[in-house]
Amino acid sequence: MSGLHAWANVFGIMVAALSIAAGLIWVERRLLALWQDRYGPNRVGPFGLLQVMADTLKILTKEDWVPPFADRGVFILAPAVIMATVLLSFAVIPVAPGVVISNLNIGLLFFLGMSSLGVYSVVLAGWSSDNKYALLGGMRAAAQMLSYEVFMGLSIMGTVLLAGTFNLGQIVEAQRNLWFVVPQFAGFLLFLVAGLAETRRIPFDLPEAEGELVAGYHSEYSGMKFGMFFVGEYLGVTLISALISVLFFGGWLGPLLPPILWFLIKTFCFIGLFILVRAALPRPRFDQLMAFGWKVMLPLALLNLLITAAVVLARS
Amino acid sequence: MLSLLKGIWSVFLHSFHRRVTVQYPDQKPYMPPRYRGRIILSRDPDGGERCVACYLCSVACPVDCIALQATEDSEGRRYPKFFRINFSRCIFCGYCEEACPTYAIQLTPDFEMGEYNRKNLVYEKDDLLIDGPGKYPGYNFWRVAGAQIGGKRKGEAEREQPPTDLRSLMP
C-alpha cells in the first residue's frame, strides 16, 4: 500500500467514522421520535439535519468546567481515552477491498483489546469525579463490561473457527458463499447482546442510569468533555454495527452495488436496530444484568463454540 | 425473552403510525372561543369605552396584576385614566372577566405573548383597548344602566320607565 493511499484511508475512515457518529445524534433522535409517534428535531435546516451543527456549536461554547474536588489530570484524560480506543478499533475494520487502515492478522483480537481498554475511560471518569454517583456508575461499568466481554470474545470465536483466521478482511472473504449469520446465528445474537452491553446503551446503560445515579460516570462532566463521552458512545455503536456486518453479514459482499455501499447499508441497518432496541426495552436491575451475563449468555457462548468446533472438526 | 421481541416488534410497527405532534408555529391549534388568553378591553357598539373604572377586576384579581385609576369625563361618564395589566404576573384565571359588570374586560384565545424584555409584558390601556365589542356584540352599558350621564337623563335607558313625579302623586 503506497503512502498516499494509506493516508487517504486513515483520514477517510476517521472523518467518516466521526461524522457518522455525530450524525447519529440526529438519526437517533429522529428514529426514537418516529417510534414514539413524534417528529423529533425538524426545525434546523432540512429535516433538522443541521441540529448536529447547532448542538456542536452549543456544546463548544459551554463552560469547560472541572470541579475543584476532581482529580484534574485523570478527569481530563478520561473522555479522551474512550475516543482514542474506539477510533483505534476502526483501524482494523475492512470497509471495502483495499479500504482498511491496518490489515492486521490479529484484527479481531486488536478490537477486543481496544474495547477492553475502553473500560478505563469510564472507570477513570467515575473515579476522578470524586462523586459517589459517578463512582457507582464507574464501578457498574467496570463490572458490566468485564463480564460481558468474556462472552463477547467467545461469541465471535465461532466465526473465527469457520473462517480459520483473525484477519477481518479474510473473515469477510470467507463469507463469499454463505454469510456467517446462518451457521453462527447463536453467535450473532450473543455478539449483538454483548455489543449492546459494550456500548452501554439502553437495556445495558446501568453505568449512567439516570433514574438512580444522576448521570452515572459522567455526572460531573459538561461541555465538550461530556460531548466526547456522547460521541464516543455513538462511535461505539457504529463500531459494533460495522463489526456485526463484517463478522456475520459478509461486510462489503453483495451484488450490483459497490462494496463500500453494501458495507454502509449493512452497518446502518444494525445502527437502526440498536436504536430500535433502545426505543423498546427498559433497563434491568443490576443483579439481573450480571446473572443474565454469567448464567445465561456465557454458557450459551461456550456451547456455541463447542458445537462449532465439533462441526469444524468433523468436516475436516 | 419472547415478550422482549414482541415489544421490539410492536415498537417497530409504530413507524407506520400517524404522528401526533401538532407542528405548532406552522400549524395553529384550534383554540376554543372561551379560551382564557390575552386580556383585552372592549368598546361598546357606539365606539365608546365600556370600562367604567369600577375597580372590580382589580379587586377580583388574585395576583393583583391589574392597576387602574378612575376619572370622569365632562358628560359624567366614568372611565379609567390609566389601565395597566402586568402580564408577567397574570395567571389568566378569568376572574376579572367574571367580575366585570360591563363586559369591558375580556379574555381572548390569543396566547402568543412571548417577549424578550420583561418590561414589555406590562400592557398599558393603548395596548389593551380593541376597536370592537369582543364577545358581546350589541351590548352598551350606558344604554341599559340607570345612571344619569350627559345626553341621557333618568328614565331614558332601554326598558326603563320614566321616574315617578312625586309631586303629581295625588290621593
Interface residues (C-beta under 8 A of the other chain):
Chain A: A33 L34 W35 Q36 D37 R38 Y39 L276 V277 A279 A280 L281
Chain B: L4 G7 I8 S10 V11 F12 H14 S15 H17 R18 R19 V20 T21 Q23
